[in-house]
Amino acid sequence: MKILQDLTYEELSLLTAAAGEKPFRAKQLFEGLMQGKKISEIPIPVSFRAALLSEYEDEPVRVREVFTSKDGTEKYLFELWDGHLIESVFMHNDYGNTQCVSTQVGCRMGCKFCASTLGGRLRDLTAGEMLAEIAVVNRRAGGGLKDRKVTNVVLMGSGEPFDNYENVVKFLRLLTAEGGLHISARNISLSTCGLVPEMRKFALEGIPLNLTVSLHATSDEERRRTMPIANRYSIAEILDACALYFEKTGRRYIFEYSLIEGENADMVHAFSLAKLLKGRPCHVNLIRLNPVKERKLKGTDEETAKRFCKALTDAGISATIRRSMGADIGGACGQLRAKYIEDRGPADVK
Ligand code: SAH
């Protein structure tokens, strides 16, 4: 079965015309899907609906469970049409609401501190599946296309977005398209572990979002200890690709740096990070490592994080500590899915 949410408005128009239906049906379908509706809920002629349902999934992404944290953060466990599970987080901020979406089922990048990668990558998500994650949450939160409840989107859930490049770019075009959810690229952040060729290619796509790179180390040697991708690309190549992104889009870029005790969180690391990034149009997001049961690494205490942050800002580097939300419900990448599978047994879910 195929996924109707994968289609752009133009593609839906062609499909509608080929089915001999009036042109306004394409708009009706596009808007209905963007509003998070199932095909069977959109008021189109019965015969057209039946024809669509014989080829397309009625509900490719359905809510399996929602966990609500004390701070109001909601963690969604979605079941895909083929039984795979993915997770997504919906956070409430003063300036709006941010949804964090998954881009793959699992991940094959192998970062030592990350739960998403524990079982490897099972499959890529399609553009329409990623879009449906948002459309479904927006609808459940009472939002529509004009009065959106999801105002910001971050591609920071499970998966490496640039390991699923074509689908992710199509998803971003659907998400920012007029007439749909129409979320501005400025309100979207994409986080990559640093796939340099795709970063360079993305700079030319004309999508000026907040490019975020998981750095987590100040030298290639250190980085290789926790991130296997560092064996393929150097920090110097990553910085070059970031500079290209800035040149093409005018957007400053962001580095994520998860503080790991005894690994990358000493003052000497703060100084070398400052030296590395000095003069670049960037911001550093410090994250206190979320302990993952299956991994041995530990985060730092709050004081160390504050000291690290101050050393950066004193050296003229823009830096903040990321607020941790939803920690009580397994906030970090892949934790919820991993726990769910552990609790119910792998036979029950994929
Ligand atoms: N694959 C992309 C998207 C993941 S985004 C990437 O690597 O950037 C999620 C961010 O959280 C990344 O910076 C990731 O390295 C980081 N992360 C993963 N597990 C974590 C953990 N247990 N604690 C803190 N940060 C973590």
Residues whose N, C-alpha, C, O or C-beta is under 5 A from the ligand:
A	BS01	SAH	F113 C114 A115 L155 M156 G157 G159 E160 P161 S191 T192 C193 S214 E256 S258 I287 R288 L289 N290 V292 A332 C333
